[in-house]
Amino acid sequence: MTVPPSPRAATRSSPDPDEVRDWLADYVYETMRGETLDRLVTRLDDVIIARIPELADRDMRRDLAASTRAHARIVLSRLTSDAFEFSLPEEAHAFARSVARRGFALRLLLRVYHVGMEAVLDYMTEVVEQRQAPPEIERVVLLRLFERATKWMGTSVELLTETYMEEREQVLRAALNRRAETVRAVLEGDDVDVEQASVRLGYRLSQQHLAFLLWTDEPGGGDGEATGMLDRVAARLAAAIGSGRVLTVPSGASAMWAWAGLDDPERAAELAAPGEVERLVSGQVEAPVRVALGVPAGGIAGFRQSHHEAVAARNVAERAPMDGRVTGYRAVEIAYLAGADDAAMRGLVQRELGALAARDANAARLRETLHAYLRSHRSPETTAKLLGVHKNTVRYRMQRIEHLLGFTIEERRLPLEIALACVAIYGVDALP
């Protein structure tokens, strides 16, 4: 890639170095601000993932974002220096290790940096044009950026290739690689021999399974500390539900997939009751760890199903303003299904709740009352106990609610419950 000459004729052949440095300093100051840097990281990562869809996985994308952000901070902070000074951030090494651990080829890592360099140059070309840099500065800035980007990519690729190869060699020698490949094959529905796969995993696939995902609030540095911590938490969670068998597979620098095995189908059915697993394991999870749980199910199909449910529960947990560190799929199932399409969910909420979908405190109080009323099987007395108010207050509010809705609760009970569940989980994001 070459940088084209400016379409504008330069008024001076060689601009004052101080002018160039001042222009770059202003740009760096503005870009390093939180929201601007967030937009830059998101833009670059979106371009990379569009070209390399294997990185669209939630954990890989998070590791990529941590690497991109760390790169951006270093490159920006040294952009005004006349000398090229570069140090590779630990987040970049962590991303390279994640690529190796997930079984991706080295060419994928190299492609990330080639696509990233193109995205950076395209972005900076737009920036220079939008900021209307003086003609005598524009070409100098673009040439400096092209030179730095080229050196940055070359240095990164050289160092990270070593990191990738070291990690890949370790993974190939370890059972972790066989485990990750077998788990991937099972989850993707490949035709696998159940007994052989069980031997490779050291975990019996014919039993009952409770899948759960573990991750930390912040991406890890990739030194293995986060993985060790998550392994320990996974073992505690399995013990809390009465299982002595747990299978874990790292899915990122600070994230993990896990399954707890159960022999007794009746015990699995007990754990499938809404809120039961959360009650048993919530005391085992502390910051910075978070957990999303599937529903127990049997056999190789149950292994997949429970995992997909745990993935869905995590999707809701990271999207919704939830206080707890443990999220069970049964608790958020309706909100997950209804929220799969944001526009459709908000349309449902607006249609069903009408005036109750307003964002003011009074509407929120009425929504809370209606939700409690429906959960209490439409008992004013039980609702009053839940809310800590007098039963006559509940009756008054219900009259007000039906007046605002324009129909009786019984006419639209089910869609009302779905709309209220979405607002309860997603908060104001579910409101139109």
C-alpha positions in Angstrom: 0.0 0.0 0.0 1.3 3.5 -0.9 0.1 6.8 0.4 -1.1 8.9 -2.6 0.1 12.5 -2.9 -2.2 15.2 -1.6 -4.7 16.4 -4.1 -4.0 19.9 -2.9 -0.9 21.7 -4.0 1.6 22.3 -1.3 2.3 25.9 -0.6 5.6 25.1 1.1 7.9 22.2 0.3 9.0 21.6 3.9 6.8 22.6 6.8 8.1 23.8 10.1 8.7 20.6 12.3 7.1 22.4 15.2 3.9 22.9 13.2 3.8 19.2 12.4 4.4 18.3 16.0 1.7 20.6 17.2 -0.8 19.2 14.8 0.0 15.7 15.8 -0.1 16.6 19.5 -3.6 18.1 19.2 -4.7 15.0 17.3 -3.2 12.6 20.0 -4.8 14.6 22.8 -8.3 14.4 21.3 -8.0 10.7 20.3 -6.7 9.5 23.6 -9.9 10.7 25.3 -12.1 7.8 26.4 -15.0 8.0 24.0 -12.9 8.8 21.0 -10.5 6.0 21.7 -13.4 3.6 22.2 -14.8 4.5 18.8 -11.4 4.1 17.2 -10.9 0.6 18.8 -14.4 -0.4 17.8 -13.9 0.8 14.2 -10.6 -1.1 13.8 -11.9 -4.3 15.4 -15.1 -4.2 13.2 -13.0 -4.0 10.1 -10.7 -6.9 11.3 -13.7 -9.1 12.3 -15.5 -8.4 9.0 -12.5 -9.8 7.2 -11.7 -12.5 9.7 -15.0 -13.8 11.0 -13.4 -16.4 13.2 -12.7 -13.6 15.7 -16.4 -12.8 16.1 -16.5 -15.1 19.1 -17.2 -13.1 22.2 -14.0 -14.1 24.0 -11.7 -13.7 21.0 -13.3 -10.3 20.3 -12.7 -9.1 23.8 -9.0 -10.2 23.7 -8.7 -8.5 20.3 -10.1 -5.3 21.7 -7.7 -5.3 24.6 -4.8 -5.8 22.2 -6.0 -3.1 19.8 -6.6 -0.6 22.7 -3.1 -1.2 24.1 -1.5 -0.9 20.7 -3.4 2.4 20.1 -2.3 3.9 23.4 1.4 3.1 22.7 1.4 4.2 19.1 -0.5 7.4 19.8 1.6 8.4 22.8 4.8 8.2 20.7 3.4 9.7 17.5 4.9 13.2 18.1 8.4 11.8 18.6 10.7 12.1 15.6 12.3 8.7 16.4 10.4 5.4 16.1 10.2 3.9 19.5 8.0 0.8 20.0 7.3 -1.7 22.7 4.8 -4.5 22.3 2.1 -4.4 25.0 1.4 -7.6 27.0 -2.2 -7.5 25.8 -0.9 -8.2 22.3 1.0 -11.3 23.5 -2.2 -12.4 25.3 -4.1 -12.2 22.1 -1.5 -14.2 20.2 -1.6 -16.8 22.9 -5.4 -17.0 22.6 -5.2 -17.5 18.9 -2.8 -20.4 19.5 -4.9 -21.9 22.3 -8.1 -21.8 20.1 -6.3 -23.9 17.4 -6.1 -21.1 14.8 -3.3 -21.2 12.3 -0.5 -18.6 12.4 -1.7 -17.1 9.1 -4.8 -15.8 11.0 -2.7 -13.9 13.4 -0.6 -12.4 10.6 -3.7 -11.5 8.7 -5.0 -9.6 11.7 -2.0 -7.2 11.5 -2.2 -6.8 7.8 -5.9 -5.9 7.9 -5.3 -3.8 11.0 -2.6 -1.7 9.2 -4.9 -1.1 6.3 -7.7 0.0 8.6 -5.4 2.4 10.5 -4.2 4.0 7.3 -7.7 4.4 6.0 -8.8 5.9 9.3 -5.9 8.3 9.4 -6.4 9.4 5.8 -10.0 10.3 6.7 -8.9 12.1 9.9 -6.4 14.3 8.0 -9.0 15.2 5.4 -11.7 15.9 8.0 -9.5 18.0 10.1 -8.5 20.0 7.0 -4.8 19.9 7.7 -2.8 22.6 5.9 -1.5 21.2 2.6 2.1 21.5 3.7 1.4 19.4 6.8 -0.9 16.8 5.2 1.7 14.9 3.2 4.3 15.0 6.0 1.7 13.6 8.4 0.6 10.8 6.1 4.1 9.8 5.2 5.0 9.6 8.9 1.9 7.6 9.6 2.7 5.2 6.8 6.3 4.8 7.9 5.3 4.2 11.6 2.5 1.8 10.6 4.8 -0.3 8.4 7.5 -0.5 11.1 4.8 -1.2 13.8 3.4 -4.1 11.8 6.8 -5.6 11.0 7.9 -5.4 14.6 4.6 -6.8 15.9 4.5 -9.7 13.5 8.1 -10.7 14.2 7.7 -10.7 18.0 4.2 -12.2 18.1 5.1 -15.0 15.8 7.6 -16.1 18.4 4.9 -15.8 21.1 2.4 -17.7 19.0 4.8 -20.5 18.2 5.9 -20.9 21.8 2.3 -21.1 23.0 1.2 -23.4 20.2 4.1 -25.8 20.9 3.1 -26.0 24.5 -0.6 -26.5 23.6 0.2 -29.2 21.1 2.2 -31.1 23.8 -0.6 -30.8 26.3 -4.0 -32.6 26.7 -5.6 -29.1 26.5 -5.3 -29.1 22.8 -6.9 -32.5 22.4 -9.6 -31.4 24.8 -10.3 -28.1 23.0 -10.5 -29.8 19.6 -12.8 -32.5 20.9 -15.1 -30.0 22.6 -15.2 -27.9 19.5 -16.2 -31.0 17.4 -18.9 -32.0 19.9 -20.3 -28.4 20.0 -20.3 -28.1 16.2 -22.3 -31.3 15.9 -19.6 -33.3 14.2 -20.0 -37.1 13.9 -17.9 -38.2 16.9 -17.5 -41.5 18.7 -19.0 -40.8 22.1 -16.8 -43.3 24.0 -13.6 -42.2 22.2 -14.4 -38.5 22.8 -15.1 -39.3 26.5 -11.7 -40.9 26.8 -10.0 -37.9 25.2 -11.8 -35.5 27.5 -11.5 -37.5 30.6 -15.2 -36.8 31.0 -18.2 -39.0 30.3 -20.4 -37.6 27.6 -23.3 -40.1 28.2 -24.1 -38.6 31.6 -26.2 -35.5 32.6 -24.5 -32.2 32.1 -24.8 -28.7 33.6 -22.8 -26.2 31.4 -21.6 -22.9 32.7 -19.4 -20.1 31.4 -16.9 -18.2 33.7 -15.2 -15.0 32.9 -13.7 -12.0 34.7 -14.9 -8.4 34.6 -11.7 -7.2 32.9 -9.6 -9.0 30.2 -6.6 -10.7 31.7 -2.9 -10.3 30.7 -2.6 -13.9 29.6 -0.1 -15.0 32.2 -2.3 -17.9 33.3 -3.4 -16.4 36.6 -6.9 -15.8 35.4 -7.2 -19.3 34.0 -6.0 -20.8 37.2 -8.5 -18.8 39.2 -11.4 -19.8 36.9 -10.4 -23.4 37.2 -10.7 -23.2 41.0 -14.1 -21.5 40.8 -15.3 -24.1 38.4 -14.4 -26.9 40.8 -16.2 -25.1 43.6 -19.3 -24.7 41.6 -19.4 -28.4 40.6 -19.0 -29.4 44.2 -21.8 -27.0 45.3 -24.3 -28.9 43.0 -23.0 -32.3 44.1 -20.8 -33.1 41.2 -17.2 -34.4 41.5 -16.6 -34.3 37.8 -15.9 -31.0 35.9 -14.6 -30.4 32.4 -13.0 -27.0 31.7 -11.7 -25.5 28.5 -10.2 -22.0 28.4 -12.0 -19.8 25.8 -9.9 -16.7 26.1 -7.2 -15.0 28.2 -9.8 -14.6 31.1 -12.8 -16.8 30.2 -13.6 -20.5 30.4 -16.2 -23.0 29.3 -17.2 -25.7 31.8 -19.4 -28.7 32.3 -20.3 -30.5 35.6 -21.3 -34.1 35.2 -24.2 -35.8 37.1 -25.2 -39.5 37.1 -28.7 -39.1 38.6 -31.4 -37.8 36.1 -33.7 -37.0 39.1 -31.0 -34.8 40.6 -30.5 -33.1 37.2 -34.3 -32.4 37.1 -34.2 -30.8 40.5 -31.4 -28.5 39.4 -33.4 -27.6 36.3 -36.0 -25.8 38.5 -35.9 -22.0 38.1 -33.4 -20.4 40.5 -32.2 -23.7 42.1 -28.7 -23.7 40.7 -28.2 -20.0 41.3 -29.2 -20.5 44.9 -26.6 -23.3 45.3 -23.7 -21.6 43.6 -24.1 -17.9 44.2 -22.1 -18.0 47.4 -19.1 -19.5 45.5 -18.7 -16.6 43.1 -16.9 -13.4 44.0 -15.5 -10.5 42.1 -14.0 -10.4 39.6 -15.6 -13.7 38.4 -19.0 -13.9 36.7 -20.9 -17.0 35.8 -23.6 -17.9 33.3 -25.5 -21.2 33.7 -27.4 -23.4 31.3 -30.0 -26.0 32.2 -29.0 -29.6 33.0 -29.6 -32.1 30.1 -28.4 -35.6 29.2 -26.1 -37.1 26.7 -24.1 -35.5 24.0 -27.1 -33.5 22.8 -27.5 -32.2 26.3 -23.8 -31.3 26.5 -24.4 -29.0 23.5 -27.8 -27.7 24.5 -26.8 -26.7 28.0 -23.7 -24.9 26.7 -25.7 -22.9 24.1 -28.1 -21.9 26.9 -25.1 -20.8 29.1 -23.9 -18.7 26.1 -27.3 -17.1 25.8 -27.4 -16.4 29.6 -24.0 -14.7 29.3 -25.3 -12.6 26.4 -28.1 -11.3 28.6 -25.8 -10.8 31.7 -23.3 -8.6 29.7 -26.0 -6.6 28.1 -28.4 -6.1 31.0 -27.8 -3.9 34.1 -27.8 -6.9 36.5 -26.4 -6.7 40.0 -25.7 -10.4 40.6 -22.5 -12.3 39.5 -24.5 -15.5 38.6 -27.0 -15.6 35.8 -29.1 -18.7 35.1 -30.7 -19.3 31.7 -34.1 -20.1 33.1 -34.2 -16.7 34.8 -33.6 -14.8 31.6 -34.9 -17.2 29.0 -37.9 -15.1 28.0 -35.9 -11.9 27.9 -33.2 -13.6 25.8 -35.7 -14.9 23.3 -37.7 -11.6 23.1 -34.5 -9.5 23.0 -32.9 -11.4 20.1 -34.2 -8.6 17.9 -33.9 -5.2 19.7 -36.3 -3.4 17.4 -38.9 -6.1 17.7 -38.5 -6.2 21.5 -39.0 -2.5 21.9 -42.0 -2.7 19.6 -43.5 -5.3 21.8 -42.9 -3.3 24.9 -44.4 -0.2 23.4 -47.5 -1.9 22.1 -48.2 -3.9 25.2 -47.3 -1.4 27.9 -48.4 1.8 26.2 -48.2 4.7 28.7 -46.5 2.4 31.2 -43.4 2.3 28.9 -42.6 5.9 29.8 -39.2 6.5 31.5 -40.5 8.5 34.5 -40.6 7.3 38.1 -44.4 6.9 38.1 -44.5 4.6 35.1 -41.6 2.6 36.7 -43.6 2.2 39.9 -46.7 1.1 38.0 -44.7 -1.4 35.9 -43.2 -2.8 39.1 -46.7 -3.2 40.6 -48.1 -4.9 37.5 -45.1 -7.3 37.3 -45.5 -8.2 41.0 -49.3 -8.6 40.5 -48.8 -11.1 37.7 -46.1 -13.0 39.5 -48.4 -13.3 42.5 -51.2 -14.9 40.4 -53.1 -11.7 40.5 -53.5 -11.6 44.3 -53.6 -8.0 45.7 -52.7 -9.3 49.2 -49.6 -11.2 48.0 -48.6 -8.3 45.7 -48.9 -5.9 48.7 -46.5 -8.1 50.7 -44.0 -8.3 47.9 -44.0 -4.5 47.5 -44.4 -3.6 51.2 -47.6 -1.5 50.6 -51.2 -1.8 51.6 -53.5 -4.0 49.5 -55.8 -1.1 48.8 -52.8 0.7 47.3 -52.3 -2.3 45.0 -56.0 -2.2 44.0 -55.8 1.5 43.3 -52.7 1.1 41.2 -54.2 -1.8 39.2 -57.3 0.4 38.4 -54.9 3.1 37.2 -52.9 0.6 35.2 -55.9 -0.8 33.4 -57.1 2.7 32.7 -53.8 3.6 31.1 -53.6 0.4 29.2 -57.1 0.6 27.9 -57.9 -3.0 28.5 -58.2 -5.5 31.3 -55.1 -7.4 32.5 -56.7 -10.8 31.6 -57.1 -9.8 28.0 -53.3 -9.5 27.4 -51.8 -11.3 30.4 -49.1 -13.3 28.6 -47.7 -10.6 26.3 -47.8 -8.2 29.2 -45.7 -10.6 31.3 -43.2 -10.9 28.4 -42.9 -7.1 28.0 -42.5 -6.6 31.7 -39.8 -9.4 31.9 -37.8 -7.6 29.1 -37.9 -4.3 31.0 -37.0 -6.0 34.3 -33.9 -7.6 32.7 -32.8 -5.0 30.2 -33.9 -1.9 32.1 -34.4 1.4 30.1 -32.7 -0.2 27.1 -35.9 -2.1 26.5 -38.0 1.0 26.5 -38.9 2.7 23.2 
